[in-house]
Amino acid sequence: MKKLFLFTCFVFHLLNCFSQNYDGEIEKTSNESENEESYKPISLSFQTKTMHLWRAFRVTDNFMTATTLSWSSRNGKWSAGFWGGYSLGRTSGVSDNSNYTELDHFIQFSDKGFTIAIWDINNFTNYDTDYYNTNSRFYDYSRQSSRFVDVTLAYQFQNENFPLKISSSTIVLGRDYYIEETDQNNLKGRFSTYLEVGFPVFRDQSGGTLYLAAGGAFALDNRDGQNDNFYASKAGLVNVNMDYSRTINVFSHQMPVSAMPYYNPSGKIAGLQLAITLF
């Protein structure tokens, strides 16, 4: 844990130094001065969804809300904040994803198409009754906690004729483990990794965009012949989706909306998520 923290600090320090040196060589223009005047470091957004899809999972099948509270740097390259999800229509005494509750926090650096993001994800839905017998103690990163740390490296190609995005996300801490056959109490990290490729394929006259994506998952460290990972029982394709998004006007207020049909070939599950960002 200490080594990971020191390494993370070192990486972000290098990125920050690069960012400062690069920006320091450029003289501020009038447009940049206007951007500084309109700079708002704190942002708040609120979204509602018919269900919540994430990578290989139907996280909840209920209507849910998502709130993001974040800070961004003046140059727009750094951001950090909190993300929370909460399902509606909750059922007392039922141990399924309908009683969904999640609280995450994150830090991210983006520049010239490259992004590195660290998310501390804590989905503590039914934590006291689920299969893993987990707990939701804050900052508990043991194998049987309700949280995990996910590190993502991504690149968005800057060519308008080839706007491909590729990303790789690896779970480095928390509830991602396998059990050694020789020692049932020895829980080892699998370092499950999710790879995704996405590409916008169509833009219509109303400003809508159709985006196609596919993702696969595998474990970097599997032993004793175990092939499972955090997302599936074996390595393979776990997410195929298409996302159509556009902005609509409601009483002179612009609201982004999106619809995403999704299929997980490994788990043989599907879903259709409709999302509306209210502000």
C-alpha positions as CSV (number, residue, x, y, z in Angstrom):
1,M,0.0,0.0,0.0
2,K,2.8,2.4,0.9
3,K,4.8,1.6,-2.2
4,L,1.7,2.1,-4.4
5,F,1.0,5.5,-2.7
6,L,4.6,6.7,-3.2
7,F,4.6,5.5,-6.8
8,T,1.3,7.3,-7.5
9,C,2.6,10.5,-6.0
10,F,5.8,10.3,-8.1
11,V,3.8,9.8,-11.4
12,F,1.5,12.7,-10.7
13,H,4.5,14.9,-9.7
14,L,6.2,14.2,-13.1
15,L,3.0,14.9,-15.0
16,N,2.5,18.1,-13.1
17,C,6.1,19.3,-13.7
18,F,5.6,18.6,-17.4
19,S,2.3,20.5,-17.5
20,Q,3.8,23.5,-15.7
21,N,6.9,23.6,-18.0
22,Y,4.9,23.3,-21.1
23,D,2.3,26.0,-20.1
24,G,5.1,28.3,-19.0
25,E,6.5,28.5,-22.5
26,I,3.3,29.8,-24.0
27,E,2.3,33.5,-23.9
28,K,-1.2,34.1,-22.7
29,T,-3.6,35.2,-25.5
30,S,-6.7,37.2,-25.1
31,N,-8.8,34.0,-25.4
32,E,-6.9,32.5,-22.5
33,S,-7.5,35.6,-20.5
34,E,-11.2,35.2,-21.1
35,N,-11.0,31.6,-20.1
36,E,-9.4,32.6,-16.8
37,E,-12.1,35.0,-16.1
38,S,-14.8,32.3,-16.6
39,Y,-12.8,29.7,-14.7
40,K,-15.0,27.8,-12.2
41,P,-13.0,25.3,-10.1
42,I,-16.0,23.5,-8.6
43,S,-18.7,21.8,-10.6
44,L,-21.8,19.8,-9.6
45,S,-23.8,17.5,-11.8
46,F,-26.9,15.4,-11.2
47,Q,-28.0,12.5,-13.4
48,T,-30.9,10.0,-13.4
49,K,-30.8,6.6,-15.2
50,T,-33.3,3.9,-15.8
51,M,-30.6,1.4,-14.7
52,H,-26.8,1.6,-14.2
53,L,-24.5,-0.2,-16.6
54,W,-20.7,-0.3,-16.0
55,R,-18.2,-2.3,-18.0
56,A,-19.3,-5.9,-17.7
57,F,-22.0,-5.3,-15.1
58,R,-25.7,-4.4,-14.7
59,V,-24.9,-2.7,-11.4
60,T,-28.5,-2.0,-10.7
61,D,-31.7,-2.8,-12.6
62,N,-33.6,0.0,-10.8
63,F,-34.0,3.7,-11.5
64,M,-31.0,5.4,-9.9
65,T,-29.4,8.8,-9.4
66,A,-25.8,9.8,-9.9
67,T,-24.2,12.9,-8.3
68,T,-20.7,14.2,-9.2
69,L,-19.0,16.9,-7.2
70,S,-15.6,17.7,-8.6
71,W,-12.7,20.2,-8.7
72,S,-10.7,21.1,-11.9
73,S,-7.5,23.0,-12.3
74,R,-7.3,26.3,-14.2
75,N,-5.6,24.6,-17.2
76,G,-8.3,21.9,-17.2
77,K,-5.7,19.1,-17.0
78,W,-6.3,18.1,-13.4
79,S,-9.5,17.0,-11.8
80,A,-10.6,15.3,-8.6
81,G,-13.8,14.7,-6.8
82,F,-16.6,12.4,-5.6
83,W,-19.2,10.3,-7.5
84,G,-22.2,8.8,-5.7
85,G,-24.9,6.4,-6.9
86,Y,-28.2,5.6,-5.2
87,S,-31.1,3.4,-6.5
88,L,-34.7,4.4,-6.2
89,G,-37.6,2.1,-5.3
90,R,-35.6,0.3,-2.7
91,T,-36.9,-3.0,-1.2
92,S,-36.3,-3.7,2.5
93,G,-34.8,-7.1,3.3
94,V,-34.0,-8.0,-0.3
95,S,-30.3,-8.8,-1.1
96,D,-30.0,-7.9,-4.8
97,N,-28.8,-5.0,-6.8
98,S,-32.1,-3.1,-6.4
99,N,-30.8,-1.6,-3.1
100,Y,-27.8,-0.1,-4.8
101,T,-25.6,2.4,-3.0
102,E,-22.1,3.5,-4.0
103,L,-19.6,6.3,-3.1
104,D,-16.4,6.8,-5.1
105,H,-13.6,9.3,-5.2
106,F,-11.1,10.0,-7.9
107,I,-8.2,12.0,-9.2
108,Q,-7.3,12.4,-12.9
109,F,-4.8,14.0,-15.2
110,S,-5.4,14.6,-18.9
111,D,-3.2,16.2,-21.6
112,K,-3.0,15.9,-25.4
113,G,-5.3,12.9,-25.5
114,F,-3.6,11.0,-22.7
115,T,-5.4,10.3,-19.4
116,I,-4.4,8.6,-16.2
117,A,-7.1,8.2,-13.6
118,I,-7.3,6.6,-10.1
119,W,-10.7,5.7,-8.8
120,D,-11.4,4.5,-5.3
121,I,-14.7,2.6,-5.9
122,N,-16.9,1.6,-3.0
123,N,-20.1,-0.2,-3.9
124,F,-21.4,-1.3,-0.5
125,T,-24.8,-2.6,-1.7
126,N,-25.9,-5.5,0.6
127,Y,-22.3,-5.6,1.9
128,D,-23.3,-7.5,5.0
129,T,-25.1,-10.3,3.1
130,D,-23.3,-10.7,-0.2
131,Y,-21.3,-13.7,-1.4
132,Y,-18.0,-12.3,-0.4
133,N,-19.1,-11.5,3.2
134,T,-17.6,-8.1,2.7
135,N,-17.6,-5.0,4.9
136,S,-17.9,-1.3,4.1
137,R,-15.5,0.2,6.5
138,F,-14.0,3.4,5.0
139,Y,-10.5,3.0,3.6
140,D,-10.5,-0.8,4.3
141,Y,-8.7,-2.3,1.3
142,S,-8.5,-5.8,2.5
143,R,-9.6,-8.6,0.1
144,Q,-13.0,-8.8,1.8
145,S,-13.8,-5.2,1.9
146,S,-16.5,-3.6,-0.3
147,R,-14.0,-1.3,-2.1
148,F,-11.3,-1.5,-4.7
149,V,-8.9,0.9,-6.4
150,D,-9.0,1.0,-10.2
151,V,-6.2,2.6,-12.2
152,T,-6.9,3.6,-15.8
153,L,-4.6,4.6,-18.6
154,A,-6.3,5.9,-21.8
155,Y,-5.5,7.6,-25.1
156,Q,-7.9,9.5,-27.4
157,F,-6.5,9.9,-30.9
158,Q,-6.4,13.6,-31.8
159,N,-7.0,13.0,-35.5
160,E,-10.6,14.1,-36.4
161,N,-10.7,11.4,-39.1
162,F,-9.6,8.7,-36.7
163,P,-11.1,9.5,-33.2
164,L,-10.4,6.1,-31.7
165,K,-10.2,5.8,-27.9
166,I,-8.4,3.0,-26.1
167,S,-8.2,2.4,-22.4
168,S,-6.8,-0.1,-19.9
169,S,-8.0,-0.4,-16.3
170,T,-6.5,-2.5,-13.6
171,I,-7.7,-3.2,-10.1
172,V,-4.7,-2.8,-7.9
173,L,-6.2,-3.0,-4.4
174,G,-9.3,-4.4,-2.7
175,R,-12.0,-7.0,-3.4
176,D,-10.4,-8.7,-6.4
177,Y,-8.8,-12.0,-5.4
178,Y,-8.5,-15.7,-5.9
179,I,-8.2,-18.4,-3.2
180,E,-5.2,-20.7,-3.2
181,E,-6.1,-24.4,-3.2
182,T,-3.4,-25.2,-0.7
183,D,-4.5,-22.4,1.7
184,Q,-8.2,-21.5,1.7
185,N,-7.5,-18.4,3.9
186,N,-4.8,-17.1,1.6
187,L,-6.5,-14.5,-0.6
188,K,-4.3,-13.2,-3.5
189,G,-4.9,-10.3,-5.8
190,R,-5.8,-11.1,-9.4
191,F,-5.1,-7.6,-10.8
192,S,-8.1,-8.0,-13.1
193,T,-7.7,-5.8,-16.2
194,Y,-10.4,-4.4,-18.4
195,L,-9.5,-3.2,-22.0
196,E,-11.8,-1.2,-24.1
197,V,-11.8,0.3,-27.6
198,G,-14.4,2.9,-28.7
199,F,-15.1,4.9,-31.8
200,P,-17.8,7.4,-32.8
201,V,-19.3,6.1,-36.0
202,F,-22.1,8.6,-36.8
203,R,-23.1,12.2,-36.1
204,D,-26.5,13.5,-37.2
205,Q,-27.7,17.0,-38.0
206,S,-29.3,17.4,-34.5
207,G,-25.9,17.1,-32.9
208,G,-26.3,13.5,-31.8
209,T,-23.4,11.0,-31.8
210,L,-23.5,7.3,-32.1
211,Y,-20.6,5.7,-30.3
212,L,-19.6,2.0,-30.5
213,A,-17.4,0.3,-27.9
214,A,-16.2,-3.2,-27.0
215,G,-14.3,-4.4,-23.9
216,G,-12.6,-7.5,-22.7
217,A,-11.3,-8.6,-19.3
218,F,-8.6,-10.9,-18.0
219,A,-6.5,-11.3,-14.8
220,L,-2.8,-10.4,-14.8
221,D,-2.1,-12.8,-11.9
222,N,-4.0,-16.1,-12.0
223,R,-2.6,-19.2,-10.2
224,D,-3.6,-22.9,-9.6
225,G,-5.2,-23.1,-13.0
226,Q,-7.9,-20.5,-12.1
227,N,-9.0,-18.4,-15.1
228,D,-11.6,-16.2,-13.5
229,N,-11.3,-12.4,-13.1
230,F,-13.3,-9.6,-11.5
231,Y,-15.6,-9.4,-14.5
232,A,-16.1,-13.0,-15.7
233,S,-15.4,-16.7,-15.0
234,K,-12.7,-16.6,-17.7
235,A,-10.8,-14.2,-19.9
236,G,-12.8,-12.9,-22.9
237,L,-15.2,-10.3,-24.3
238,V,-17.5,-8.9,-21.5
239,N,-19.0,-5.7,-23.0
240,V,-20.4,-4.7,-26.4
241,N,-22.4,-1.5,-26.5
242,M,-23.6,1.4,-28.6
243,D,-24.3,4.8,-27.1
244,Y,-26.4,7.4,-28.8
245,S,-26.1,10.8,-27.1
246,R,-27.4,14.3,-27.8
247,T,-28.6,17.5,-26.0
248,I,-32.2,18.4,-25.8
249,N,-33.9,21.7,-24.8
250,V,-36.4,21.7,-22.0
251,F,-37.8,25.2,-21.2
252,S,-34.7,26.8,-22.6
253,H,-32.5,24.5,-20.4
254,Q,-30.1,22.2,-22.2
255,M,-30.0,18.6,-20.9
256,P,-27.7,15.9,-22.3
257,V,-29.4,12.6,-22.8
258,S,-28.1,9.2,-23.9
259,A,-29.4,5.7,-24.6
260,M,-27.1,2.7,-24.4
261,P,-28.0,-0.9,-25.3
262,Y,-25.4,-3.3,-23.9
263,Y,-24.6,-7.0,-24.2
264,N,-22.1,-9.1,-22.1
265,P,-21.2,-12.1,-24.3
266,S,-19.4,-13.8,-21.4
267,G,-22.2,-13.5,-18.8
268,K,-25.0,-13.6,-21.5
269,I,-26.8,-10.6,-20.0
270,A,-28.1,-7.5,-21.7
271,G,-29.6,-4.1,-20.8
272,L,-30.7,-0.8,-22.1
273,Q,-29.8,2.3,-20.1
274,L,-31.4,5.7,-20.6
275,A,-29.6,8.6,-18.9
276,I,-30.6,12.2,-18.5
277,T,-28.3,14.8,-17.0
278,L,-30.5,17.4,-15.3
279,F,-27.6,19.8,-14.5
